[in-house]
Amino acid sequence: MTISADYVIKHVRSPPLHPQSNGQAERFVDTFKGGLAELKSEGRTPNALQAFLMAYRSTPYPSRPNNPSPAQNFLACQLRIELNLMMPPVDENIEQRDINMYGKAVQ
């Protein structure tokens, strides 16, 4: 077995010497170059790559259903970032109770 079969990865080919046909990869390269240049200009050179990749991998992807991040697609779990640690956990029972109370108040 190969790793692509284990992870059910579909290989999609694009024409050689025609980067426009692989838009998603080209968009990542543009985002990567811009993000890395911005972090380097702030003077964060040693950790710039790790910081950029962590931010990119944990950012929701708006064109996918349910907006999963690349990490959620690959690892089936959400990465813990500094922002998650600063926010208190959301209790789903309290959230549902608030929704029910709001619905009763509107009626």
Secondary structure, 3 states (H helix, E strand, C coil): CCHHHHCCCCCCCCCCCCHHHCHHHHHHHHHHHHHHHHHHHCCCCCCHHHHHHHHHHHCCCCCCCCCCCHHHHHHCCCCCCHHHHHCCCCCHHHHHHHHHHHHHHHC
